[in-house]
Amino acid sequence: MNPDSYNFTAECPYCNQKRGVSCSRAQVKTGEPVRVYAVACNHHWTMTPEDSKELRDNTSVLKS
């Protein structure tokens, strides 16, 4: 398992289903919109700036 990977749940905009997704912790800390990947449906997408900010603000493990 990649130690830089962060896993959480998000709604896939293609399937309209909740999916387990992953992203890079380093990417989250940049302040840019977060790009995620859902292995279950094999979709990639970029979260909205608002959702990316909410992820940063509400996830304590990403605040270091």
HUSULUR-V865293 format. One record per pair of residues at least 12 apart in sequence whose C-alpha atoms are under 10 Angstrom apart, sorted by sequence separation. I is the first residue (numbers start at 1). J is the second residue. D is the distance in Angstrom with one decimal. If there is no record, write none. Layout:
i = (I	I)
j = (J	J)
d = (D	D)
This chain:
i = (8	9	10	22	23	24	34	35	7	8	9	22	23	33	34	35	7	8	21	22	23	32	33	34	6	7	8	21	22	23	32	33	34	5	6	7	20	21	22	32	33	5	6	7	20	21	22	32	33	34	35	4	5	6	7	19	20	21	31	33	34	4	5	6	19	20	21	33	34	4	5	6	18	19	20	21	32	33	3	4	5	19	20	21	31	32	34	2	3	4	5	6	19	21	22	31	34	4	21	12	17	19	28	12	28	31	10	12	15	30	10	11	14	28	29	8	10	15	28	7	9	12	14	6	7	8	13	14	7	12	13	14	25	12	13	12	13	29	13	28	29	12	28	29	11	25	26	10	25	25	25	10	8	8	6	6)
j = (20	21	22	34	35	36	46	47	20	21	22	35	36	46	47	48	21	22	35	36	37	46	47	48	21	22	23	36	37	38	47	48	49	21	22	23	36	37	38	48	49	22	23	24	37	38	39	49	50	51	52	22	23	24	25	37	38	39	49	51	52	23	24	25	38	39	40	52	53	24	25	26	38	39	40	41	52	53	24	25	26	40	41	42	52	53	55	24	25	26	27	28	41	43	44	53	56	27	44	36	41	43	52	37	53	56	36	38	41	56	37	38	41	55	56	36	38	43	56	36	38	41	43	36	37	38	43	44	38	43	44	45	56	44	45	45	46	62	47	62	63	47	63	64	47	61	62	47	62	63	64	51	55	59	61	62)
d = (5.7	5.7	9.4	10.0	6.5	8.3	5.6	6.1	6.9	5.5	8.4	8.7	5.0	6.4	5.4	9.3	5.6	6.4	9.8	5.6	6.8	9.9	5.9	7.7	8.3	4.3	8.6	6.1	5.6	9.4	9.7	6.2	7.8	9.9	5.4	6.7	9.8	5.3	6.8	9.7	5.0	6.3	5.4	8.9	8.5	4.4	8.5	7.3	8.3	8.5	8.9	9.9	5.6	6.0	9.4	9.3	5.9	7.0	8.9	8.1	5.6	8.3	4.8	5.8	6.2	7.4	8.6	5.4	8.9	5.5	5.9	9.5	9.6	8.3	7.4	10.0	7.6	7.9	9.0	5.4	8.6	6.9	9.7	9.9	8.0	8.6	8.9	9.0	8.8	6.8	9.7	9.2	8.0	9.4	9.8	7.5	9.6	9.2	9.1	9.6	9.5	9.9	7.6	9.3	8.9	8.3	9.0	7.7	7.8	10.0	9.9	9.5	9.0	8.3	7.5	9.7	8.7	8.8	6.8	9.3	9.1	8.5	7.6	9.7	9.6	9.9	9.0	9.4	9.7	7.6	9.5	9.0	9.8	8.6	7.9	8.1	9.8	7.2	9.5	7.4	7.8	9.8	9.5	8.7	9.9	9.0	8.8	9.2	6.6	9.6	10.0	9.8	9.6	9.9	9.0	8.5)
